[in-house]
Amino acid sequence: MIGYLRDYANAITALGYLFAVVGLFLALNGKIELGVAAMLWTWFLDHWDGHVARKTSHIRRPGAAEFGKSFDGFADFIHGVLFPAVIIMLVGRGAALSFITSLLLVLSGAIRLSYFENVGLTAEARFIGIPVSYDAPLLAVMLLLRPLMSAETFETILALPFAVLSVLHVSAFLEVPAIRGVGVPIATVAAIAVSLALIAISLI
């Protein structure tokens, strides 16, 4: 099993797991901005593993692609579903809205990822519904705005967009293009820039 991590794409996914654990550790220890900054690295690595997988498909060992698909799916659940739900609950401090939003997010995320695992992209390389990969960047942007609001206002402002997003995750009328090609380095630069901004905010 461990041998599958010698595959370039799967090794990148494994590195993403490292940043995911760091992000969860920081957030659960009260350093939410730093946790989200770390999770953004998991987010952009999630795009690189797919990019590398497509570029190295001709040299991948048997079974590596199948393993990588599930391995990547669990990473998607962590950074795109579980982590945002945890942050919403931490910020919400026991509020009913934070519980309901987190429940919707986890259910819709699990449904969406299960669907994608079995159906995949459309023939035009588009996702049906909003991918869960949009959740971490939204979370980061919301936290950049946090200093402009009171704690009570931010609790509500944070939860509501994710409640809407949880519905859009499982909406069949939306088609979203996958981030590929030149979009991957652009997303990487943006994620690193935002993660540095979050680190700066946490030091103020």
N, C-alpha and C positions, 0 to 999 in steps of 0.2 A: 504493500500500500504506500509506504513512504517513498518508494521508488518513483511514483508518479510526480513527485515534487522536483525531480530532475528535469522535467519538462519546463521549458522557459516560461510559458504562459501560466502554468500552475504554480511555479515559483513566485511569480509576480502576485498571484492571488494570495499565496501564503504570506507574503510581505504585507499585503493589505490587511490580513487578519491581525498581524502584529500591531499595526496602527489602530485597528479597531479596538483591541484590548486596551491599549494605552488610552484611547479616547474614553472608553467606558470607565476605566480606573480614575482618570482625572475628573470626569463629570460626577461620578458617585462620591468623590472626595471634595466636592464643592467648587471645583474649578471648571465650570461649565464651558466658558469660552475656550479654554485650552483644550478641553475634551472635543469640542466641535472642530477646532483647528486640526487636531490629530485625525479626526474622522474624515476630514476633507481629503487627506492623503489616501485613505482607503478608497474614497470615492473616485479620485482620478486614476488610481492604480487599477480600479475595476474596469476602466476604459482601456487601459494599456494591455491588460491580459487578453482581452478579446482581439485587440489590434495585433498583438504578437501571435496569438493563436492562428489568425488568418494568414499572417505572413510566413509562418513555419509549418503550415498544415502538411506540407510534403515530406517533412522529416520527423513528425511526431510519432512516437512509438505507439503500437496498438493499445487501445484502451485509454490513452491519455486524454483524448478529446471528450470521451464519455465521462471520465472521472472529473475533468475540468468543468464540465457543464453543471454538475451537481455541486462541486466545490465552490464554484462561482455563485451559484444560486443561494447557498447558505450565507455567503459574504453579502450578497444583495439584501438579504433579510436583516442582517445585523446593522449595516450602515443606512439602509433605506427605510427600515420599518421599526425594528426594536429600539435602536438608538434614539430616533426622534421621539418615540413614545416615552422612553425613559426621561428624556429632557422635559417633555411636556408635563409629566407627572411631578418631576422635581420642582419645576417652576410653579406649577399649580398648587403645590403644598396641600394636597388632599381635596381640592375643589372638585365638585361633581363634573364640571365641564372638562377638566383635564382627564378624568377617568373615562368619560364617554368618548372623547376624542381619541385617546390612546387605544381604546377597545376597537373603535371603527378603523383606526389606522392598522392595527395588527391583523384584524380580520380581512380587510380589503387587500392588504399587502400579501398575506398568505394566499388568498384566492388568486391574485394577479400573478404571483410568482409560480404557482402551481399550473396556471393556464399557460404561461410563457414556457415553462419547462416542457410541456407536451405539444404546444402548437408552434411556438417560436414567432419570428417576424413574418410580416406579410411578404408577398412576392416582390414588393417595392422596397424592402428593407425598412419597414415601418412597424412601430409598436401599436397595438390596439390599446387605447387608454393611455393615461399618463404613467410613465415608468416610475418605479419607486426610487430610482436614482435621482429624481428631482427633489426628494425630501431633504437630503443633507444640505444642498446649496440653499434651499429656502430657509432652513433652520439657521444657517450661517448668516444670511442677510438679515433675518429677524433679530439675531443677537447683536449685529452691528448697530441696529436701531435701538437696542435696549436702553442705552444711556439717556435717550431722549424722553423716556417714559417713566412714570412711577411704577413701583413693583406691582401694584394692584392692576393697573392698566395693562402692563405687559403680560400678565397671566392670561387675560382674555384675548389680547391681540395675538399672542402666540398660538393659542389653541384653535381659534376660528379658521385660519387658512388651512390648517391640517385637517380639520373636519371636512372642509370642501374638497381638499385634495384626495382624501380617502374615498370619496364618491367618484372622483375623476379617474382614480386608479383602475376602477372596474367598469368604466363607461365604454361601451362598444362603439359609440358614435365618433370617438376621437381617434385620429391616427397621428402618431408623432414619429418623425424620422430619427433613426439611431444616430448617435454621435460616432462618426467614422472618419477616416482619412485625416484631413487637416484639422477637423474638429477636435481630435484627440489632444494634440499639443496646445491648441487654444484653450480647451477646458482645463488642461494641466496648469498653464500659466495663470489662469483666472483663479483656480483653486488655491494655488500657492500664495497668490497675492492676498486673497481673502483670509487665508489662514494666518498670514503675517499680520494682517489688520486685527484679527481677533486676539492674537498674542499681545499686540500693542495695547489693546483695550484692557486686557487682563492685568497689565502692569501699571495702569493708571491708578 
